[in-house]
Amino acid sequence: MSVRLGITGAAGRMGKMLIEAIADSPSDVSLVAAIERSGSSLVGADTGELIGRSPSGTHVVDDLAAVIADLDVLIDFTQPEATVANALVCVEHGVAMVVGTTGLTAAQGDQLKSAADTIALCRASNFSTGVNLAFKLLEQAATVLGDEVDIEIVEAHHRHKVDAPSGTALSMGEVVATALDRNLEEVAVYGREGQTGARDRSTIGFATIRAGDVVGDHTVIFAAEGERLEISHKASSRMAFARGAVRAAQWLAGKAPGRYDMQDVLGFREG
């Protein structure tokens, strides 16, 4: 049985990637609803034509509530306010949700956690399979190297990204901090300027680059006396994120209510 998917922000860059990823997916998934903001000139457009292909028969709409009953899973890569509002609709109708939106406040994150009491909700800072493998490698590296290294996280994204550091960089910091039994909120250093003094080894530094059309580069540096280990992931296309989100949506269909992420989807927590 095909998993019936809906996507929000259908006319955006990520939305179009998701449409393409669903169309090309070898898995048994189908796009049955594409939602865009009210007033968009692309409301009514055929999703196939939206990505430069033959007509699909599925058209862009501006009302999630009107199509929610047709969905098994909603994929949401939009803005925090819209994501929270969409989650409430999913809760009302018992539809599972994949969330890739970043930049949520703590309160908005809590609202999604509450939604997961009623529906299956998979939220991740990054849906790339490679990035999620990097999380596992970072955990292992931090555990082995312990307090013998200085740790810095460098991330780069396109000039239009509005939040910093990226959600992926923060997740990498959380993975490392947890492995070292540190509280990231207490040890994170976001940029340096002026006479900062000698580096405190317990800190985890973050450096942010915003330039051009960089899709997403992340490097975690473990620097010791005499050697340095760097674990990097570089995305050249948003399709890596889109394919991962579609994979997550198929996995999520039929799951019990609760909070999940890509580590669950990829089976890294099994056993």
C-alpha positions as CSV (number, residue, x, y, z in Angstrom):
1,M,0.0,0.0,0.0
2,S,1.4,3.4,-1.0
3,V,2.1,5.9,1.7
4,R,0.2,9.1,1.0
5,L,2.3,12.2,1.4
6,G,1.6,15.9,1.6
7,I,4.2,18.6,1.6
8,T,4.0,22.2,2.7
9,G,5.9,25.1,1.2
10,A,5.4,23.3,-2.1
11,A,6.6,26.2,-4.3
12,G,9.8,26.9,-2.3
13,R,13.2,25.5,-3.1
14,M,12.9,22.6,-0.7
15,G,9.3,22.0,-1.6
16,K,10.2,21.5,-5.2
17,M,13.0,19.2,-4.2
18,L,10.6,17.1,-2.1
19,I,8.2,16.9,-5.1
20,E,11.0,15.6,-7.2
21,A,12.2,13.2,-4.6
22,I,8.8,11.7,-4.2
23,A,8.4,11.4,-7.9
24,D,11.7,9.6,-8.2
25,S,11.5,7.5,-5.1
26,P,11.9,3.8,-5.5
27,S,9.8,3.4,-2.4
28,D,6.0,3.0,-2.5
29,V,5.1,6.6,-1.8
30,S,2.9,9.1,-3.6
31,L,2.3,12.8,-3.4
32,V,-1.4,13.5,-2.9
33,A,-1.3,17.1,-1.6
34,A,1.0,20.1,-2.0
35,I,0.3,23.1,0.1
36,E,1.5,26.7,-0.4
37,R,0.7,29.9,1.4
38,S,-2.5,31.7,0.7
39,G,-2.1,34.3,-2.1
40,S,0.7,32.5,-3.8
41,S,0.6,32.8,-7.6
42,L,1.3,29.1,-7.8
43,V,-1.8,27.9,-6.1
44,G,-3.6,25.7,-8.6
45,A,-0.4,24.8,-10.5
46,D,0.2,21.1,-11.3
47,T,3.1,19.7,-9.2
48,G,4.6,17.9,-12.2
49,E,4.8,21.1,-14.2
50,L,6.1,22.9,-11.2
51,I,9.3,20.8,-11.4
52,G,9.5,20.9,-15.2
53,R,7.9,17.5,-15.8
54,S,4.7,16.1,-17.3
55,P,1.5,16.9,-15.5
56,S,1.0,14.8,-12.3
57,G,-2.7,15.5,-11.7
58,T,-1.9,16.8,-8.2
59,H,-2.3,20.6,-7.8
60,V,-1.0,23.1,-5.3
61,V,-3.6,24.2,-2.8
62,D,-3.6,26.8,0.0
63,D,-5.6,25.1,2.7
64,L,-4.0,22.2,4.6
65,A,-7.3,21.5,6.4
66,A,-9.0,20.8,3.1
67,V,-6.6,17.9,2.2
68,I,-5.4,16.6,5.5
69,A,-7.8,13.7,5.6
70,D,-6.2,12.3,2.4
71,L,-2.7,12.1,4.1
72,D,-0.7,9.5,6.0
73,V,2.2,11.8,6.6
74,L,2.8,15.5,6.2
75,I,6.4,16.8,5.4
76,D,7.0,20.3,6.6
77,F,10.0,22.4,5.7
78,T,8.6,25.9,6.2
79,Q,8.9,28.6,8.9
80,P,8.5,28.0,12.7
81,E,5.1,29.7,13.0
82,A,3.7,27.8,10.0
83,T,5.1,24.5,11.2
84,V,3.5,24.8,14.7
85,A,0.1,25.7,13.1
86,N,0.4,22.8,10.7
87,A,1.2,20.5,13.6
88,L,-2.0,21.5,15.3
89,V,-3.9,20.4,12.1
90,C,-2.1,17.1,12.0
91,V,-2.9,16.5,15.7
92,E,-6.6,17.2,15.1
93,H,-6.7,14.7,12.3
94,G,-4.2,12.1,13.5
95,V,-1.7,12.5,10.7
96,A,2.0,11.8,11.2
97,M,4.5,14.6,10.5
98,V,8.0,15.0,9.4
99,V,9.5,18.3,10.4
100,G,12.7,19.8,8.9
101,T,12.0,23.4,9.9
102,T,14.9,25.0,11.8
103,G,15.1,28.2,13.9
104,L,12.3,27.2,16.3
105,T,12.2,28.9,19.7
106,A,12.2,26.7,22.8
107,A,8.4,27.4,23.2
108,Q,7.8,26.3,19.6
109,G,9.8,23.2,20.2
110,D,7.8,22.4,23.2
111,Q,4.6,22.7,21.1
112,L,5.9,20.1,18.7
113,K,6.8,17.8,21.7
114,S,3.2,18.1,22.9
115,A,2.0,17.3,19.4
116,A,4.1,14.1,19.5
117,D,1.9,12.9,22.5
118,T,-0.8,12.4,19.9
119,I,0.9,11.8,16.6
120,A,4.1,10.2,15.3
121,L,6.4,13.1,14.7
122,C,9.9,12.8,13.2
123,R,12.0,16.0,13.7
124,A,15.6,16.4,12.6
125,S,18.0,19.3,12.1
126,N,19.2,17.5,9.0
127,F,17.7,14.6,7.1
128,S,20.8,13.7,5.1
129,T,21.9,10.1,5.6
130,G,25.5,11.3,5.5
131,V,25.0,13.9,8.2
132,N,23.3,11.4,10.4
133,L,26.2,8.9,9.9
134,A,28.5,11.8,10.8
135,F,26.6,12.2,14.1
136,K,27.6,8.6,15.0
137,L,31.2,9.2,14.0
138,L,31.3,12.4,16.1
139,E,30.0,10.5,19.2
140,Q,32.7,7.9,18.8
141,A,35.4,10.4,18.2
142,A,34.4,12.5,21.2
143,T,34.2,9.4,23.4
144,V,37.7,8.2,22.4
145,L,39.5,11.6,22.4
146,G,37.8,12.9,25.6
147,D,39.2,16.0,27.2
148,E,42.5,15.8,25.3
149,V,41.4,17.9,22.4
150,D,40.0,21.3,21.6
151,I,36.7,21.1,19.7
152,E,35.5,23.6,17.1
153,I,32.5,23.4,14.7
154,V,32.6,25.4,11.5
155,E,29.5,25.6,9.3
156,A,28.8,27.4,6.0
157,H,25.4,28.1,4.2
158,H,24.0,30.3,1.5
159,R,23.5,34.0,2.1
160,H,19.7,33.7,2.4
161,K,19.8,31.4,5.5
162,V,18.2,33.4,8.4
163,D,19.3,31.4,11.5
164,A,22.8,30.8,12.9
165,P,24.4,28.6,13.8
166,S,22.6,26.1,11.7
167,G,20.4,23.5,13.3
168,T,22.9,20.8,12.1
169,A,25.8,22.5,13.7
170,L,24.0,22.8,17.0
171,S,23.0,19.1,16.8
172,M,26.7,18.2,16.2
173,G,27.5,20.2,19.3
174,E,24.9,18.4,21.3
175,V,26.2,15.0,20.2
176,V,29.7,15.9,21.2
177,A,28.8,17.6,24.4
178,T,26.6,14.6,25.5
179,A,29.4,12.2,24.7
180,L,31.7,14.3,27.0
181,D,29.1,14.7,29.7
182,R,29.0,18.5,29.2
183,N,26.0,20.9,29.0
184,L,26.2,22.6,25.6
185,E,24.4,25.7,26.8
186,E,27.2,26.2,29.4
187,V,30.2,25.4,27.2
188,A,29.2,26.8,23.7
189,V,31.2,29.8,22.4
190,Y,29.5,31.5,19.4
191,G,32.3,33.4,17.7
192,R,35.3,35.3,19.1
193,E,36.5,38.8,19.0
194,G,39.1,40.9,20.7
195,Q,41.3,39.8,23.6
196,T,39.6,36.5,24.5
197,G,42.4,35.0,26.5
198,A,43.6,31.4,26.3
199,R,41.1,28.9,25.2
200,D,39.2,26.9,27.8
201,R,39.5,23.3,26.7
202,S,36.0,22.5,28.0
203,T,34.4,24.9,25.6
204,I,33.0,24.0,22.2
205,G,33.4,26.7,19.6
206,F,31.1,27.6,16.7
207,A,32.0,29.6,13.6
208,T,29.4,30.6,11.0
209,I,29.8,31.5,7.4
210,R,27.0,32.9,5.2
211,A,28.0,33.4,1.5
212,G,26.8,32.8,-2.0
213,D,24.9,29.6,-2.7
214,V,26.5,27.2,-0.3
215,V,24.0,24.4,0.3
216,G,25.5,23.3,3.6
217,D,29.1,22.5,4.8
218,H,29.8,21.3,8.3
219,T,33.2,20.4,9.9
220,V,33.9,19.4,13.5
221,I,37.6,19.8,14.4
222,F,39.2,17.8,17.2
223,A,42.6,19.5,17.8
224,A,45.3,18.0,20.0
225,E,49.0,18.8,20.4
226,G,50.6,17.3,17.3
227,E,47.5,16.1,15.5
228,R,44.1,17.1,14.4
229,L,41.0,15.1,13.4
230,E,38.3,16.7,11.2
231,I,35.0,15.1,10.4
232,S,33.2,16.9,7.6
233,H,30.1,16.7,5.6
234,K,29.4,18.8,2.5
235,A,26.1,18.9,0.7
236,S,26.1,19.9,-3.0
237,S,22.3,19.6,-3.4
238,R,19.2,19.9,-1.3
239,M,18.2,16.6,-2.8
240,A,20.1,14.8,-0.1
241,F,17.8,16.3,2.5
242,A,14.7,15.7,0.4
243,R,15.4,12.0,-0.1
244,G,16.1,11.6,3.6
245,A,12.8,13.3,4.5
246,V,10.9,11.0,2.1
247,R,12.6,8.0,3.6
248,A,11.7,9.2,7.0
249,A,8.0,9.8,6.0
250,Q,7.7,6.2,4.7
251,W,9.3,4.8,7.9
252,L,7.0,7.0,10.1
253,A,3.7,5.9,8.5
254,G,1.8,3.7,10.9
255,K,4.2,4.3,13.8
256,A,2.9,4.9,17.3
257,P,2.7,8.5,18.6
258,G,6.0,9.8,19.8
259,R,9.1,11.8,19.0
260,Y,11.5,10.3,16.5
261,D,14.5,11.5,14.5
262,M,16.7,10.2,11.7
263,Q,18.8,8.2,14.1
264,D,15.6,6.1,14.6
265,V,14.8,6.0,10.9
266,L,18.3,4.7,10.1
267,G,18.2,2.1,12.9
268,F,21.1,3.6,14.8
269,R,19.3,3.2,18.1
270,E,18.3,-0.4,17.7
271,G,19.7,-3.0,20.0
